[in-house]
Amino acid sequence: MAKRDFEEALNTLEEVVEALEAGGTSLDESLAFFERGIGASRACTEILSAARKRVQKLVEKQEGAFQLGFLEEMRSEGNEGE
């Protein structure tokens, strides 16, 4: 997912929090804001989870040189010999 998607979801979440903290909304409006906030929160969580999986890990190769590899690649390479 794109950086823009995360920023949009985060902005939505911030707007919802501000609206709820400001008060002055009816119960129905507050519930609608809350539902919108939950959706934005879930979107942020999913995007961050996907990003976490892509984090690169620096590992030392057997020869002493270093290489960058994605965590999933490192795990699958480590499991091939098992």
MOPAC internal coordinates of N, CA, C and O (Angstrom, degrees):
PM7 1SCF
backbone

  N    0.0000 0     0.00 0     0.00 0    0    0    0
  C    1.4498 1     0.00 0     0.00 0    1    0    0
  C    1.5277 1   109.44 1     0.00 0    2    1    0
  O    1.2310 1   120.85 1   -28.44 1    3    2    1
  N    1.2821 1   115.98 1   151.56 1    3    2    1
  C    1.4519 1   121.72 1  -173.30 1    5    3    2
  C    1.5227 1   111.92 1   -81.77 1    6    5    3
  O    1.2310 1   122.30 1   -23.42 1    7    6    5
  N    1.3312 1   113.19 1   156.58 1    7    6    5
  C    1.4676 1   120.29 1   176.54 1    9    7    6
  C    1.5285 1   109.88 1   -57.87 1   10    9    7
  O    1.2310 1   120.97 1   142.52 1   11   10    9
  N    1.3253 1   115.76 1   -37.48 1   11   10    9
  C    1.4644 1   120.86 1  -179.00 1   13   11   10
  C    1.5254 1   111.15 1   -61.25 1   14   13   11
  O    1.2310 1   120.48 1   139.75 1   15   14   13
  N    1.3364 1   116.69 1   -40.25 1   15   14   13
  C    1.4668 1   120.39 1   178.60 1   17   15   14
  C    1.5249 1   110.99 1   -60.84 1   18   17   15
  O    1.2310 1   120.87 1   137.77 1   19   18   17
  N    1.3303 1   115.94 1   -42.23 1   19   18   17
  C    1.4564 1   119.77 1   179.82 1   21   19   18
  C    1.5258 1   110.16 1   -65.21 1   22   21   19
  O    1.2310 1   120.97 1   133.88 1   23   22   21
  N    1.3207 1   115.75 1   -46.12 1   23   22   21
  C    1.4590 1   119.35 1  -179.12 1   25   23   22
  C    1.5218 1   111.60 1   -62.57 1   26   25   23
  O    1.2310 1   120.17 1   141.61 1   27   26   25
  N    1.3212 1   117.28 1   -38.39 1   27   26   25
  C    1.4610 1   120.73 1   177.92 1   29   27   26
  C    1.5289 1   111.06 1   -64.50 1   30   29   27
  O    1.2310 1   120.75 1   135.71 1   31   30   29
  N    1.3239 1   116.17 1   -44.29 1   31   30   29
  C    1.4690 1   120.28 1   179.49 1   33   31   30
  C    1.5277 1   110.16 1   -65.05 1   34   33   31
  O    1.2310 1   120.41 1   138.81 1   35   34   33
  N    1.3234 1   116.82 1   -41.19 1   35   34   33
  C    1.4574 1   120.52 1   179.58 1   37   35   34
  C    1.5277 1   110.78 1   -65.95 1   38   37   35
  O    1.2310 1   120.23 1   138.30 1   39   38   37
  N    1.3227 1   117.17 1   -41.70 1   39   38   37
  C    1.4724 1   120.78 1   176.77 1   41   39   38
  C    1.5227 1   110.98 1   -61.73 1   42   41   39
  O    1.2310 1   120.67 1   138.24 1   43   42   41
  N    1.3257 1   116.32 1   -41.76 1   43   42   41
  C    1.4684 1   120.12 1   177.41 1   45   43   42
  C    1.5222 1   110.32 1   -60.79 1   46   45   43
  O    1.2310 1   120.78 1   134.93 1   47   46   45
  N    1.2998 1   116.10 1   -45.07 1   47   46   45
  C    1.4652 1   120.78 1   179.50 1   49   47   46
  C    1.5302 1   110.75 1   -60.83 1   50   49   47
  O    1.2310 1   120.55 1   136.63 1   51   50   49
  N    1.3279 1   116.55 1   -43.37 1   51   50   49
  C    1.4727 1   120.31 1   178.97 1   53   51   50
  C    1.5282 1   111.24 1   -63.70 1   54   53   51
  O    1.2310 1   120.44 1   139.47 1   55   54   53
  N    1.3372 1   116.76 1   -40.53 1   55   54   53
  C    1.4652 1   120.50 1   178.62 1   57   55   54
  C    1.5283 1   110.98 1   -63.44 1   58   57   55
  O    1.2310 1   120.69 1   139.05 1   59   58   57
  N    1.3090 1   116.28 1   -40.95 1   59   58   57
  C    1.4612 1   120.98 1   179.78 1   61   59   58
  C    1.5291 1   109.99 1   -64.00 1   62   61   59
  O    1.2310 1   120.52 1   134.34 1   63   62   61
  N    1.3168 1   116.62 1   -45.66 1   63   62   61
  C    1.4637 1   120.54 1  -179.82 1   65   63   62
  C    1.5228 1   110.14 1   -60.77 1   66   65   63
  O    1.2310 1   120.54 1   134.75 1   67   66   65
  N    1.3307 1   116.57 1   -45.25 1   67   66   65
  C    1.4700 1   120.15 1   179.23 1   69   67   66
  C    1.5243 1   111.23 1   -60.65 1   70   69   67
  O    1.2310 1   120.60 1   136.75 1   71   70   69
  N    1.3269 1   116.46 1   -43.25 1   71   70   69
  C    1.4719 1   120.37 1  -179.20 1   73   71   70
  C    1.5265 1   110.99 1   -64.28 1   74   73   71
  O    1.2310 1   120.58 1   137.14 1   75   74   73
  N    1.3254 1   116.49 1   -42.86 1   75   74   73
  C    1.4653 1   119.66 1  -179.34 1   77   75   74
  C    1.5261 1   111.46 1   -70.00 1   78   77   75
  O    1.2310 1   120.48 1   142.33 1   79   78   77
  N    1.3438 1   116.69 1   -37.67 1   79   78   77
  C    1.4616 1   119.58 1   178.80 1   81   79   78
  C    1.5310 1   111.77 1   -68.98 1   82   81   79
  O    1.2310 1   120.36 1   148.42 1   83   82   81
  N    1.3152 1   116.92 1   -31.58 1   83   82   81
  C    1.4718 1   121.20 1  -179.33 1   85   83   82
  C    1.5241 1   111.25 1   -68.49 1   86   85   83
  O    1.2310 1   120.92 1   151.66 1   87   86   85
  N    1.3369 1   115.85 1   -28.34 1   87   86   85
  C    1.4542 1   119.68 1  -179.92 1   89   87   86
  C    1.5200 1   111.56 1    73.42 1   90   89   87
  O    1.2310 1   121.16 1    13.08 1   91   90   89
  N    1.3039 1   115.39 1  -166.92 1   91   90   89
  C    1.4503 1   120.34 1   178.38 1   93   91   90
  C    1.5112 1   114.36 1    78.31 1   94   93   91
  O    1.2310 1   120.06 1  -169.28 1   95   94   93
  N    1.3166 1   117.50 1    10.72 1   95   94   93
  C    1.4606 1   120.35 1   178.56 1   97   95   94
  C    1.5189 1   109.17 1  -106.75 1   98   97   95
  O    1.2310 1   121.56 1   -26.47 1   99   98   97
  N    1.2981 1   114.62 1   153.53 1   99   98   97
  C    1.4657 1   118.93 1   177.69 1  101   99   98
  C    1.5309 1   109.04 1   -72.81 1  102  101   99
  O    1.2310 1   121.33 1    -9.56 1  103  102  101
  N    1.3082 1   115.06 1   170.44 1  103  102  101
  C    1.4597 1   120.23 1   178.30 1  105  103  102
  C    1.5243 1   110.57 1   -60.64 1  106  105  103
  O    1.2310 1   120.47 1   135.59 1  107  106  105
  N    1.3216 1   116.70 1   -44.41 1  107  106  105
  C    1.4599 1   120.25 1   179.62 1  109  107  106
  C    1.5281 1   111.77 1   -62.71 1  110  109  107
  O    1.2310 1   120.62 1   137.70 1  111  110  109
  N    1.3294 1   116.41 1   -42.30 1  111  110  109
  C    1.4663 1   120.14 1   178.02 1  113  111  110
  C    1.5274 1   110.81 1   -64.88 1  114  113  111
  O    1.2310 1   120.81 1   138.55 1  115  114  113
  N    1.3167 1   116.05 1   -41.45 1  115  114  113
  C    1.4648 1   120.69 1   178.87 1  117  115  114
  C    1.5254 1   111.11 1   -62.46 1  118  117  115
  O    1.2310 1   120.69 1   138.00 1  119  118  117
  N    1.3357 1   116.28 1   -42.00 1  119  118  117
  C    1.4615 1   119.67 1   177.95 1  121  119  118
  C    1.5247 1   111.63 1   -64.93 1  122  121  119
  O    1.2310 1   120.32 1   141.58 1  123  122  121
  N    1.3309 1   117.00 1   -38.42 1  123  122  121
  C    1.4668 1   120.84 1   177.41 1  125  123  122
  C    1.5355 1   110.12 1   -64.40 1  126  125  123
  O    1.2310 1   120.18 1   137.09 1  127  126  125
  N    1.3330 1   117.27 1   -42.91 1  127  126  125
  C    1.4662 1   120.87 1   176.30 1  129  127  126
  C    1.5290 1   110.08 1   -61.50 1  130  129  127
  O    1.2310 1   120.87 1   135.64 1  131  130  129
  N    1.3314 1   115.93 1   -44.36 1  131  130  129
  C    1.4584 1   120.73 1  -179.02 1  133  131  130
  C    1.5315 1   110.73 1   -59.91 1  134  133  131
  O    1.2310 1   120.39 1   133.95 1  135  134  133
  N    1.3318 1   116.86 1   -46.05 1  135  134  133
  C    1.4658 1   120.52 1   179.09 1  137  135  134
  C    1.5243 1   111.22 1   -62.07 1  138  137  135
  O    1.2310 1   120.98 1   138.69 1  139  138  137
  N    1.3259 1   115.73 1   -41.31 1  139  138  137
  C    1.4603 1   119.93 1   177.73 1  141  139  138
  C    1.5309 1   110.59 1   -63.47 1  142  141  139
  O    1.2310 1   120.75 1   140.35 1  143  142  141
  N    1.3198 1   116.16 1   -39.65 1  143  142  141
  C    1.4683 1   121.00 1   178.53 1  145  143  142
  C    1.5206 1   112.40 1   -65.74 1  146  145  143
  O    1.2310 1   120.66 1   139.53 1  147  146  145
  N    1.3206 1   116.35 1   -40.47 1  147  146  145
  C    1.4659 1   120.02 1   177.64 1  149  147  146
  C    1.5249 1   110.08 1   -62.00 1  150  149  147
  O    1.2310 1   120.20 1   137.37 1  151  150  149
  N    1.3222 1   117.22 1   -42.63 1  151  150  149
  C    1.4643 1   121.21 1   177.88 1  153  151  150
  C    1.5210 1   111.61 1   -60.98 1  154  153  151
  O    1.2310 1   120.67 1   135.43 1  155  154  153
  N    1.3356 1   116.33 1   -44.57 1  155  154  153
  C    1.4642 1   120.64 1   179.15 1  157  155  154
  C    1.5216 1   111.09 1   -65.80 1  158  157  155
  O    1.2310 1   120.47 1   140.59 1  159  158  157
  N    1.3187 1   116.71 1   -39.41 1  159  158  157
  C    1.4643 1   120.91 1   178.00 1  161  159  158
  C    1.5303 1   111.31 1   -62.68 1  162  161  159
  O    1.2310 1   120.64 1   136.65 1  163  162  161
  N    1.3130 1   116.39 1   -43.35 1  163  162  161
  C    1.4706 1   120.44 1   178.34 1  165  163  162
  C    1.5225 1   111.05 1   -64.16 1  166  165  163
  O    1.2310 1   120.64 1   140.18 1  167  166  165
  N    1.3311 1   116.37 1   -39.82 1  167  166  165
  C    1.4670 1   120.10 1   178.46 1  169  167  166
  C    1.5325 1   110.13 1   -62.44 1  170  169  167
  O    1.2310 1   120.43 1   135.50 1  171  170  169
  N    1.3261 1   116.78 1   -44.50 1  171  170  169
  C    1.4684 1   120.31 1   177.86 1  173  171  170
  C    1.5233 1   111.21 1   -60.89 1  174  173  171
  O    1.2310 1   120.51 1   136.20 1  175  174  173
  N    1.3122 1   116.63 1   -43.80 1  175  174  173
  C    1.4545 1   121.06 1  -179.78 1  177  175  174
  C    1.5232 1   111.38 1   -61.94 1  178  177  175
  O    1.2310 1   120.16 1   136.36 1  179  178  177
  N    1.3251 1   117.30 1   -43.64 1  179  178  177
  C    1.4629 1   121.11 1   179.27 1  181  179  178
  C    1.5280 1   111.42 1   -64.29 1  182  181  179
  O    1.2310 1   120.69 1   137.69 1  183  182  181
  N    1.3237 1   116.29 1   -42.31 1  183  182  181
  C    1.4643 1   120.61 1  -179.40 1  185  183  182
  C    1.5220 1   109.89 1   -65.87 1  186  185  183
  O    1.2310 1   120.05 1   136.25 1  187  186  185
  N    1.3173 1   117.52 1   -43.75 1  187  186  185
  C    1.4633 1   120.69 1   178.99 1  189  187  186
  C    1.5228 1   111.73 1   -65.66 1  190  189  187
  O    1.2310 1   120.30 1   143.04 1  191  190  189
  N    1.3090 1   117.03 1   -36.96 1  191  190  189
  C    1.4595 1   121.04 1   177.45 1  193  191  190
  C    1.5216 1   110.94 1   -63.32 1  194  193  191
  O    1.2310 1   120.55 1   136.94 1  195  194  193
  N    1.3248 1   116.55 1   -43.06 1  195  194  193
  C    1.4664 1   120.78 1   177.99 1  197  195  194
  C    1.5359 1   110.48 1   -64.50 1  198  197  195
  O    1.2310 1   120.51 1   139.95 1  199  198  197
  N    1.3254 1   116.63 1   -40.05 1  199  198  197
  C    1.4596 1   120.45 1   179.40 1  201  199  198
  C    1.5219 1   110.96 1   -66.08 1  202  201  199
  O    1.2310 1   120.75 1   140.40 1  203  202  201
  N    1.3138 1   116.17 1   -39.60 1  203  202  201
  C    1.4676 1   121.32 1   179.77 1  205  203  202
  C    1.5282 1   110.54 1   -59.40 1  206  205  203
  O    1.2310 1   120.61 1   142.31 1  207  206  205
  N    1.3233 1   116.43 1   -37.69 1  207  206  205
  C    1.4604 1   120.96 1  -179.76 1  209  207  206
  C    1.5226 1   112.01 1   -67.95 1  210  209  207
  O    1.2310 1   120.87 1   157.37 1  211  210  209
  N    1.3162 1   115.94 1   -22.63 1  211  210  209
  C    1.4537 1   120.35 1  -177.59 1  213  211  210
  C    1.5270 1   112.94 1   -92.89 1  214  213  211
  O    1.2310 1   120.34 1   177.01 1  215  214  213
  N    1.2965 1   116.95 1    -2.99 1  215  214  213
  C    1.4598 1   120.06 1  -177.44 1  217  215  214
  C    1.5240 1   109.39 1   -59.07 1  218  217  215
  O    1.2310 1   121.73 1   -45.05 1  219  218  217
  N    1.2757 1   114.29 1   134.95 1  219  218  217
  C    1.4538 1   118.10 1   179.98 1  221  219  218
  C    1.5154 1   110.07 1   -87.38 1  222  221  219
  O    1.2310 1   122.00 1   -32.37 1  223  222  221
  N    1.3034 1   113.77 1   147.63 1  223  222  221
  C    1.4516 1   120.02 1  -179.67 1  225  223  222
  C    1.5223 1   108.15 1  -122.33 1  226  225  223
  O    1.2310 1   120.74 1   -47.57 1  227  226  225
  N    1.2962 1   116.19 1   132.43 1  227  226  225
  C    1.4451 1   121.01 1   178.60 1  229  227  226
  C    1.5241 1   107.59 1   -86.88 1  230  229  227
  O    1.2310 1   120.86 1   -56.57 1  231  230  229
  N    1.3039 1   115.96 1   123.43 1  231  230  229
  C    1.4590 1   119.75 1  -179.04 1  233  231  230
  C    1.5165 1   110.08 1  -127.67 1  234  233  231
  O    1.2310 1   120.88 1   -29.51 1  235  234  233
  N    1.3005 1   115.92 1   150.49 1  235  234  233
  C    1.4475 1   120.66 1   178.17 1  237  235  234
  C    1.5133 1   109.67 1   -90.58 1  238  237  235
  O    1.2310 1   121.25 1   -53.59 1  239  238  237
  N    1.3156 1   115.22 1   126.41 1  239  238  237
  C    1.4508 1   120.18 1   177.14 1  241  239  238
  C    1.5255 1   108.46 1   -77.81 1  242  241  239
  O    1.2310 1   120.14 1   -14.28 1  243  242  241
  N    1.2921 1   117.33 1   165.72 1  243  242  241
  C    1.4619 1   121.87 1  -177.17 1  245  243  242
  C    1.5247 1   112.48 1   -58.94 1  246  245  243
  O    1.2310 1   120.01 1   145.72 1  247  246  245
  N    1.3327 1   117.59 1   -34.28 1  247  246  245
  C    1.4652 1   121.19 1  -178.43 1  249  247  246
  C    1.5271 1   112.24 1   -75.01 1  250  249  247
  O    1.2310 1   119.29 1   174.11 1  251  250  249
  N    1.2937 1   118.95 1    -5.89 1  251  250  249
  C    1.4521 1   122.71 1  -179.07 1  253  251  250
  C    1.5235 1   113.41 1    97.89 1  254  253  251
  O    1.2310 1   120.17 1   170.19 1  255  254  253
  N    1.3372 1   117.28 1    -9.81 1  255  254  253
  C    1.4625 1   120.42 1   176.52 1  257  255  254
  C    1.5221 1   108.51 1   -78.45 1  258  257  255
  O    1.2310 1   121.02 1   -14.50 1  259  258  257
  N    1.2983 1   115.66 1   165.50 1  259  258  257
  C    1.4586 1   119.89 1   179.76 1  261  259  258
  C    1.5123 1   110.28 1  -111.31 1  262  261  259
  O    1.2310 1   120.86 1   -30.67 1  263  262  261
  N    1.3110 1   115.97 1   149.33 1  263  262  261
  C    1.4569 1   121.16 1   175.27 1  265  263  262
  C    1.5081 1   108.63 1  -139.97 1  266  265  263
  O    1.2310 1   121.13 1   -26.28 1  267  266  265
  N    1.3145 1   115.45 1   153.72 1  267  266  265
  C    1.4573 1   120.76 1   175.34 1  269  267  266
  C    1.5111 1   108.30 1   -99.54 1  270  269  267
  O    1.2310 1   121.08 1   -42.09 1  271  270  269
  N    1.3182 1   115.53 1   137.91 1  271  270  269
  C    1.4492 1   119.68 1   177.90 1  273  271  270
  C    1.5122 1   109.91 1  -147.08 1  274  273  271
  O    1.2310 1   120.76 1   -30.57 1  275  274  273
  N    1.3190 1   116.16 1   149.43 1  275  274  273
  C    1.4516 1   119.59 1   175.91 1  277  275  274
  C    1.5169 1   109.16 1   -72.55 1  278  277  275
  O    1.2310 1   120.37 1   -31.40 1  279  278  277
  N    1.3132 1   116.89 1   148.60 1  279  278  277
  C    1.4574 1   121.32 1  -177.07 1  281  279  278
  C    1.5225 1   111.80 1   -56.49 1  282  281  279
  O    1.2310 1   119.95 1   139.22 1  283  282  281
  N    1.3424 1   117.70 1   -40.78 1  283  282  281
  C    1.4566 1   120.10 1  -179.61 1  285  283  282
  C    1.5193 1   111.02 1   -63.22 1  286  285  283
  O    1.2310 1   120.56 1   139.62 1  287  286  285
  N    1.3551 1   116.53 1   -40.38 1  287  286  285
  C    1.4547 1   120.51 1   179.29 1  289  287  286
  C    1.5184 1   110.76 1   -64.69 1  290  289  287
  O    1.2310 1   120.54 1   139.39 1  291  290  289
  N    1.3215 1   116.57 1   -40.61 1  291  290  289
  C    1.4624 1   121.25 1  -179.03 1  293  291  290
  C    1.5240 1   110.01 1   -64.12 1  294  293  291
  O    1.2310 1   120.47 1   138.55 1  295  294  293
  N    1.3082 1   116.70 1   -41.45 1  295  294  293
  C    1.4637 1   120.46 1  -179.57 1  297  295  294
  C    1.5196 1   110.74 1   -67.21 1  298  297  295
  O    1.2310 1   120.10 1   136.90 1  299  298  297
  N    1.3414 1   117.41 1   -43.10 1  299  298  297
  C    1.4610 1   119.50 1  -177.67 1  301  299  298
  C    1.5172 1   110.69 1   -68.92 1  302  301  299
  O    1.2310 1   119.65 1   144.27 1  303  302  301
  N    1.3253 1   118.27 1   -35.73 1  303  302  301
  C    1.4602 1   120.63 1   177.62 1  305  303  302
  C    1.5230 1   110.39 1   -66.94 1  306  305  303
  O    1.2310 1   120.75 1   142.73 1  307  306  305
  N    1.3117 1   116.18 1   -37.27 1  307  306  305
  C    1.4584 1   120.22 1   179.97 1  309  307  306
  C    1.5103 1   112.48 1   -70.45 1  310  309  307
  O    1.2310 1   119.31 1   154.73 1  311  310  309
  N    1.3315 1   118.93 1   -25.27 1  311  310  309
  C    1.4561 1   122.81 1  -177.79 1  313  311  310
  C    1.5189 1   112.52 1   -90.24 1  314  313  311
  O    1.2310 1   119.45 1   169.78 1  315  314  313
  N    1.3541 1   118.65 1   -10.22 1  315  314  313
  C    1.4526 1   120.38 1  -176.08 1  317  315  314
  C    1.5190 1   111.62 1   -65.54 1  318  317  315
  O    1.2310 1   119.88 1   145.21 1  319  318  317
  N    1.3082 1   117.83 1   -34.79 1  319  318  317
  C    1.4523 1   120.95 1  -177.08 1  321  319  318
  C    1.5106 1   113.56 1   -83.16 1  322  321  319
  O    1.2310 1   119.92 1   174.50 1  323  322  321
  N    1.3042 1   117.76 1    -5.50 1  323  322  321
  C    1.4691 1   120.92 1  -176.05 1  325  323  322
  C    1.4930 1   112.08 1   -90.63 1  326  325  323
  O    1.2310 1   120.10 1   180.00 1  327  326  325

